[in-house]
Amino acid sequence: MGLWTLLEGCLLLANALAILNEDRFLTPRGWSFQEYSGARRNSVKGQIIGLIYTTQYLRVLLILLNTLCIVIKFVSG
């Protein structure tokens, strides 16, 4: 496994986190951002919730990274 494969895997994981719907998926399972504030944000669950919301906030950057990845795949074969 090379570095490029690892970066592609991280990009796919970020894409998966970015498409999670809060109303349909996160809130029924207790992963809503409003439920965690203050000291609870330092827990592992709070950190994961923060990561999910960060990826949803940076969707434009993900679109650009996906486009770059596709172009590199077309060029390199």
N, CA, C and O atoms as CSV, one atom per row, in Angstrom:
chain,resi,resn,atom,element,x,y,z
A,1,MET,N,N,0.856,-1.170,0.000
A,1,MET,CA,C,0.000,0.000,0.000
A,1,MET,C,C,0.903,1.234,0.000
A,1,MET,O,O,1.794,1.379,0.837
A,2,GLY,N,N,0.648,2.094,-0.943
A,2,GLY,CA,C,1.460,3.291,-1.061
A,2,GLY,C,C,0.794,4.493,-0.404
A,2,GLY,O,O,-0.317,4.410,0.119
A,3,LEU,N,N,1.499,5.594,-0.447
A,3,LEU,CA,C,0.996,6.826,0.142
A,3,LEU,C,C,-0.234,7.327,-0.610
A,3,LEU,O,O,-1.173,7.841,-0.002
A,4,TRP,N,N,-0.227,7.174,-1.947
A,4,TRP,CA,C,-1.369,7.629,-2.737
A,4,TRP,C,C,-2.631,6.845,-2.364
A,4,TRP,O,O,-3.708,7.431,-2.254
A,5,THR,N,N,-2.513,5.558,-2.172
A,5,THR,CA,C,-3.656,4.729,-1.789
A,5,THR,C,C,-4.183,5.135,-0.412
A,5,THR,O,O,-5.394,5.165,-0.190
A,6,LEU,N,N,-3.282,5.444,0.500
A,6,LEU,CA,C,-3.687,5.898,1.832
A,6,LEU,C,C,-4.425,7.235,1.756
A,6,LEU,O,O,-5.433,7.427,2.437
A,7,LEU,N,N,-3.931,8.157,0.932
A,7,LEU,CA,C,-4.604,9.447,0.762
A,7,LEU,C,C,-5.982,9.288,0.124
A,7,LEU,O,O,-6.930,9.970,0.512
A,8,GLU,N,N,-6.095,8.395,-0.847
A,8,GLU,CA,C,-7.402,8.126,-1.462
A,8,GLU,C,C,-8.377,7.543,-0.441
A,8,GLU,O,O,-9.557,7.896,-0.437
A,9,GLY,N,N,-7.898,6.669,0.407
A,9,GLY,CA,C,-8.742,6.093,1.453
A,9,GLY,C,C,-9.241,7.148,2.428
A,9,GLY,O,O,-10.404,7.126,2.831
A,10,CYS,N,N,-8.358,8.076,2.809
A,10,CYS,CA,C,-8.762,9.172,3.702
A,10,CYS,C,C,-9.788,10.073,3.026
A,10,CYS,O,O,-10.724,10.546,3.672
A,11,LEU,N,N,-9.616,10.313,1.727
A,11,LEU,CA,C,-10.584,11.119,0.982
A,11,LEU,C,C,-11.941,10.419,0.919
A,11,LEU,O,O,-12.976,11.070,1.055
A,12,LEU,N,N,-11.947,9.127,0.717
A,12,LEU,CA,C,-13.203,8.378,0.701
A,12,LEU,C,C,-13.886,8.406,2.065
A,12,LEU,O,O,-15.109,8.513,2.144
A,13,LEU,N,N,-13.108,8.311,3.132
A,13,LEU,CA,C,-13.669,8.399,4.482
A,13,LEU,C,C,-14.257,9.781,4.740
A,13,LEU,O,O,-15.328,9.898,5.335
A,14,ALA,N,N,-13.569,10.823,4.300
A,14,ALA,CA,C,-14.088,12.187,4.459
A,14,ALA,C,C,-15.375,12.369,3.666
A,14,ALA,O,O,-16.298,13.041,4.127
A,15,ASN,N,N,-15.443,11.778,2.479
A,15,ASN,CA,C,-16.677,11.839,1.693
A,15,ASN,C,C,-17.824,11.141,2.409
A,15,ASN,O,O,-18.954,11.628,2.412
A,16,ALA,N,N,-17.528,10.007,3.009
A,16,ALA,CA,C,-18.566,9.268,3.729
A,16,ALA,C,C,-19.082,10.057,4.928
A,16,ALA,O,O,-20.279,10.030,5.214
A,17,LEU,N,N,-18.205,10.749,5.625
A,17,LEU,CA,C,-18.638,11.554,6.771
A,17,LEU,C,C,-19.413,12.790,6.333
A,17,LEU,O,O,-20.311,13.248,7.039
A,18,ALA,N,N,-19.067,13.330,5.166
A,18,ALA,CA,C,-19.700,14.562,4.698
A,18,ALA,C,C,-21.147,14.351,4.263
A,18,ALA,O,O,-21.939,15.293,4.293
A,19,ILE,N,N,-21.504,13.142,3.862
A,19,ILE,CA,C,-22.864,12.927,3.358
A,19,ILE,C,C,-23.836,12.440,4.426
A,19,ILE,O,O,-25.009,12.214,4.128
A,20,LEU,N,N,-23.373,12.274,5.662
A,20,LEU,CA,C,-24.279,11.830,6.717
A,20,LEU,C,C,-25.320,12.907,7.011
A,20,LEU,O,O,-24.978,14.071,7.222
A,21,ASN,N,N,-26.567,12.521,7.024
A,21,ASN,CA,C,-27.668,13.444,7.296
A,21,ASN,C,C,-27.937,13.463,8.798
A,21,ASN,O,O,-28.116,12.418,9.422
A,22,GLU,N,N,-27.963,14.668,9.368
A,22,GLU,CA,C,-28.151,14.775,10.813
A,22,GLU,C,C,-29.546,14.320,11.238
A,22,GLU,O,O,-29.679,13.598,12.227
A,23,ASP,N,N,-30.573,14.721,10.519
A,23,ASP,CA,C,-31.942,14.394,10.914
A,23,ASP,C,C,-32.255,12.909,10.757
A,23,ASP,O,O,-32.952,12.332,11.591
A,24,ARG,N,N,-31.751,12.294,9.707
A,24,ARG,CA,C,-32.100,10.901,9.437
A,24,ARG,C,C,-31.162,9.897,10.086
A,24,ARG,O,O,-31.580,8.784,10.407
A,25,PHE,N,N,-29.891,10.272,10.288
A,25,PHE,CA,C,-28.929,9.289,10.764
A,25,PHE,C,C,-28.336,9.626,12.128
A,25,PHE,O,O,-28.278,8.764,13.005
A,26,LEU,N,N,-27.902,10.849,12.315
A,26,LEU,CA,C,-27.145,11.177,13.523
A,26,LEU,C,C,-28.017,11.376,14.752
A,26,LEU,O,O,-27.723,10.816,15.808
A,27,THR,N,N,-29.087,12.162,14.639
A,27,THR,CA,C,-29.927,12.470,15.800
A,27,THR,C,C,-30.599,11.236,16.406
A,27,THR,O,O,-30.598,11.107,17.630
A,28,PRO,N,N,-31.176,10.318,15.613
A,28,PRO,CA,C,-31.787,9.133,16.237
A,28,PRO,C,C,-30.800,8.250,17.001
A,28,PRO,O,O,-31.205,7.493,17.882
A,29,ARG,N,N,-29.539,8.339,16.679
A,29,ARG,CA,C,-28.525,7.527,17.353
A,29,ARG,C,C,-27.815,8.275,18.473
A,29,ARG,O,O,-26.888,7.740,19.081
A,30,GLY,N,N,-28.238,9.507,18.752
A,30,GLY,CA,C,-27.646,10.282,19.828
A,30,GLY,C,C,-26.343,10.953,19.464
A,30,GLY,O,O,-25.532,11.236,20.346
A,31,TRP,N,N,-26.118,11.219,18.178
A,31,TRP,CA,C,-24.878,11.828,17.726
A,31,TRP,C,C,-25.103,13.252,17.236
A,31,TRP,O,O,-24.371,13.729,16.369
A,32,SER,N,N,-26.092,13.927,17.772
A,32,SER,CA,C,-26.389,15.295,17.362
A,32,SER,C,C,-25.378,16.255,17.965
A,32,SER,O,O,-24.886,16.038,19.072
A,33,PHE,N,N,-25.071,17.322,17.229
A,33,PHE,CA,C,-24.080,18.285,17.696
A,33,PHE,C,C,-24.597,19.101,18.871
A,33,PHE,O,O,-23.801,19.541,19.701
A,34,GLN,N,N,-25.897,19.317,18.968
A,34,GLN,CA,C,-26.448,20.110,20.058
A,34,GLN,C,C,-26.420,19.368,21.396
A,34,GLN,O,O,-26.469,20.004,22.448
A,35,GLU,N,N,-26.344,18.062,21.373
A,35,GLU,CA,C,-26.324,17.284,22.610
A,35,GLU,C,C,-24.973,17.353,23.327
A,35,GLU,O,O,-24.891,17.070,24.522
A,36,TYR,N,N,-23.943,17.718,22.619
A,36,TYR,CA,C,-22.603,17.731,23.187
A,36,TYR,C,C,-22.066,19.149,23.242
A,36,TYR,O,O,-21.833,19.775,22.208
A,37,SER,N,N,-21.873,19.641,24.430
A,37,SER,CA,C,-21.303,20.970,24.611
A,37,SER,C,C,-20.464,20.973,25.873
A,37,SER,O,O,-20.616,20.110,26.738
A,38,GLY,N,N,-19.597,21.931,25.968
A,38,GLY,CA,C,-18.770,22.075,27.166
A,38,GLY,C,C,-17.747,20.970,27.323
A,38,GLY,O,O,-16.959,20.719,26.411
A,39,ALA,N,N,-17.750,20.313,28.459
A,39,ALA,CA,C,-16.745,19.296,28.781
A,39,ALA,C,C,-16.931,18.023,27.966
A,39,ALA,O,O,-15.974,17.271,27.780
A,40,ARG,N,N,-18.134,17.767,27.478
A,40,ARG,CA,C,-18.364,16.535,26.721
A,40,ARG,C,C,-17.695,16.561,25.350
A,40,ARG,O,O,-17.529,15.511,24.728
A,41,ARG,N,N,-17.311,17.730,24.875
A,41,ARG,CA,C,-16.659,17.816,23.573
A,41,ARG,C,C,-15.266,17.208,23.601
A,41,ARG,O,O,-14.723,16.878,22.547
A,42,ASN,N,N,-14.685,17.054,24.760
A,42,ASN,CA,C,-13.352,16.480,24.859
A,42,ASN,C,C,-13.360,14.956,24.862
A,42,ASN,O,O,-12.297,14.336,24.818
A,43,SER,N,N,-14.536,14.347,24.913
A,43,SER,CA,C,-14.602,12.886,24.878
A,43,SER,C,C,-14.373,12.403,23.450
A,43,SER,O,O,-14.377,13.194,22.507
A,44,VAL,N,N,-14.175,11.104,23.305
A,44,VAL,CA,C,-13.943,10.525,21.980
A,44,VAL,C,C,-15.169,10.719,21.100
A,44,VAL,O,O,-15.046,11.066,19.926
A,45,LYS,N,N,-16.346,10.496,21.661
A,45,LYS,CA,C,-17.577,10.671,20.901
A,45,LYS,C,C,-17.752,12.133,20.478
A,45,LYS,O,O,-18.181,12.410,19.358
A,46,GLY,N,N,-17.427,13.044,21.354
A,46,GLY,CA,C,-17.505,14.460,21.029
A,46,GLY,C,C,-16.529,14.853,19.934
A,46,GLY,O,O,-16.848,15.682,19.082
A,47,GLN,N,N,-15.333,14.259,19.951
A,47,GLN,CA,C,-14.345,14.536,18.921
A,47,GLN,C,C,-14.794,13.991,17.564
A,47,GLN,O,O,-14.580,14.634,16.536
A,48,ILE,N,N,-15.414,12.814,17.558
A,48,ILE,CA,C,-15.915,12.238,16.305
A,48,ILE,C,C,-17.048,13.089,15.750
A,48,ILE,O,O,-17.117,13.311,14.541
A,49,ILE,N,N,-17.932,13.567,16.611
A,49,ILE,CA,C,-19.017,14.443,16.172
A,49,ILE,C,C,-18.442,15.734,15.580
A,49,ILE,O,O,-18.930,16.221,14.561
A,50,GLY,N,N,-17.425,16.276,16.206
A,50,GLY,CA,C,-16.767,17.459,15.666
A,50,GLY,C,C,-16.142,17.201,14.310
A,50,GLY,O,O,-16.191,18.064,13.433
A,51,LEU,N,N,-15.547,16.016,14.119
A,51,LEU,CA,C,-14.967,15.649,12.829
A,51,LEU,C,C,-16.043,15.538,11.757
A,51,LEU,O,O,-15.841,15.977,10.625
A,52,ILE,N,N,-17.184,14.955,12.109
A,52,ILE,CA,C,-18.287,14.833,11.156
A,52,ILE,C,C,-18.767,16.208,10.710
A,52,ILE,O,O,-18.961,16.440,9.516
A,53,TYR,N,N,-18.957,17.110,11.647
A,53,TYR,CA,C,-19.437,18.441,11.297
A,53,TYR,C,C,-18.383,19.260,10.562
A,53,TYR,O,O,-18.730,20.123,9.757
A,54,THR,N,N,-17.120,19.010,10.820
A,54,THR,CA,C,-16.072,19.703,10.081
A,54,THR,C,C,-16.067,19.274,8.626
A,54,THR,O,O,-15.937,20.113,7.734
A,55,THR,N,N,-16.206,17.981,8.374
A,55,THR,CA,C,-16.232,17.520,6.990
A,55,THR,C,C,-17.468,18.017,6.262
A,55,THR,O,O,-17.406,18.286,5.062
A,56,GLN,N,N,-18.591,18.145,6.960
A,56,GLN,CA,C,-19.782,18.682,6.319
A,56,GLN,C,C,-19.624,20.166,6.021
A,56,GLN,O,O,-20.190,20.664,5.048
A,57,TYR,N,N,-18.878,20.863,6.828
A,57,TYR,CA,C,-18.656,22.295,6.632
A,57,TYR,C,C,-17.704,22.550,5.464
A,57,TYR,O,O,-17.830,23.560,4.772
A,58,LEU,N,N,-16.762,21.649,5.243
A,58,LEU,CA,C,-15.757,21.822,4.196
A,58,LEU,C,C,-16.081,21.039,2.929
A,58,LEU,O,O,-15.179,20.470,2.314
A,59,ARG,N,N,-17.335,21.000,2.532
A,59,ARG,CA,C,-17.735,20.233,1.345
A,59,ARG,C,C,-17.130,20.775,0.058
A,59,ARG,O,O,-16.820,19.999,-0.846
A,60,VAL,N,N,-16.955,22.083,-0.044
A,60,VAL,CA,C,-16.373,22.660,-1.260
A,60,VAL,C,C,-14.933,22.183,-1.427
A,60,VAL,O,O,-14.513,21.856,-2.537
A,61,LEU,N,N,-14.184,22.142,-0.345
A,61,LEU,CA,C,-12.821,21.626,-0.402
A,61,LEU,C,C,-12.813,20.150,-0.806
A,61,LEU,O,O,-11.946,19.719,-1.567
A,62,LEU,N,N,-13.765,19.383,-0.304
A,62,LEU,CA,C,-13.858,17.967,-0.689
A,62,LEU,C,C,-14.167,17.819,-2.167
A,62,LEU,O,O,-13.634,16.922,-2.821
A,63,ILE,N,N,-15.014,18.681,-2.704
A,63,ILE,CA,C,-15.316,18.633,-4.140
A,63,ILE,C,C,-14.054,18.895,-4.955
A,63,ILE,O,O,-13.792,18.215,-5.947
A,64,LEU,N,N,-13.282,19.879,-4.532
A,64,LEU,CA,C,-12.037,20.184,-5.244
A,64,LEU,C,C,-11.037,19.033,-5.144
A,64,LEU,O,O,-10.382,18.697,-6.131
A,65,LEU,N,N,-10.914,18.431,-3.971
A,65,LEU,CA,C,-9.998,17.295,-3.808
A,65,LEU,C,C,-10.449,16.083,-4.617
A,65,LEU,O,O,-9.616,15.369,-5.175
A,66,ASN,N,N,-11.750,15.847,-4.686
A,66,ASN,CA,C,-12.261,14.751,-5.504
A,66,ASN,C,C,-11.983,14.989,-6.977
A,66,ASN,O,O,-11.605,14.064,-7.696
A,67,THR,N,N,-12.165,16.219,-7.431
A,67,THR,CA,C,-11.889,16.560,-8.824
A,67,THR,C,C,-10.411,16.370,-9.139
A,67,THR,O,O,-10.060,15.827,-10.187
A,68,LEU,N,N,-9.553,16.814,-8.238
A,68,LEU,CA,C,-8.114,16.636,-8.422
A,68,LEU,C,C,-7.744,15.155,-8.476
A,68,LEU,O,O,-6.919,14.744,-9.293
A,69,CYS,N,N,-8.347,14.370,-7.616
A,69,CYS,CA,C,-8.077,12.933,-7.590
A,69,CYS,C,C,-8.514,12.262,-8.900
A,69,CYS,O,O,-7.814,11.397,-9.426
A,70,ILE,N,N,-9.666,12.667,-9.413
A,70,ILE,CA,C,-10.163,12.105,-10.678
A,70,ILE,C,C,-9.242,12.473,-11.828
A,70,ILE,O,O,-8.930,11.627,-12.665
A,71,VAL,N,N,-8.802,13.724,-11.880
A,71,VAL,CA,C,-7.905,14.173,-12.942
A,71,VAL,C,C,-6.587,13.414,-12.886
A,71,VAL,O,O,-6.067,13.000,-13.922
A,72,ILE,N,N,-6.045,13.230,-11.696
A,72,ILE,CA,C,-4.789,12.487,-11.565
A,72,ILE,C,C,-4.972,11.036,-11.999
A,72,ILE,O,O,-4.083,10.459,-12.626
A,73,LYS,N,N,-6.113,10.446,-11.673
A,73,LYS,CA,C,-6.374,9.064,-12.099
A,73,LYS,C,C,-6.475,8.964,-13.624
A,73,LYS,O,O,-5.992,7.999,-14.214
A,74,PHE,N,N,-7.104,9.962,-14.264
A,74,PHE,CA,C,-7.192,9.960,-15.724
A,74,PHE,C,C,-5.823,10.113,-16.374
A,74,PHE,O,O,-5.534,9.458,-17.376
A,75,VAL,N,N,-4.993,10.959,-15.819
A,75,VAL,CA,C,-3.682,11.215,-16.395
A,75,VAL,C,C,-2.749,10.030,-16.176
A,75,VAL,O,O,-2.042,9.624,-17.098
A,76,SER,N,N,-2.736,9.478,-14.981
A,76,SER,CA,C,-1.792,8.414,-14.670
A,76,SER,C,C,-2.263,7.028,-15.121
A,76,SER,O,O,-1.458,6.106,-15.249
A,77,GLY,N,N,-3.547,6.890,-15.357
A,77,GLY,CA,C,-4.066,5.618,-15.844
A,77,GLY,C,C,-4.426,4.719,-14.793
A,77,GLY,O,O,-4.880,3.606,-15.060
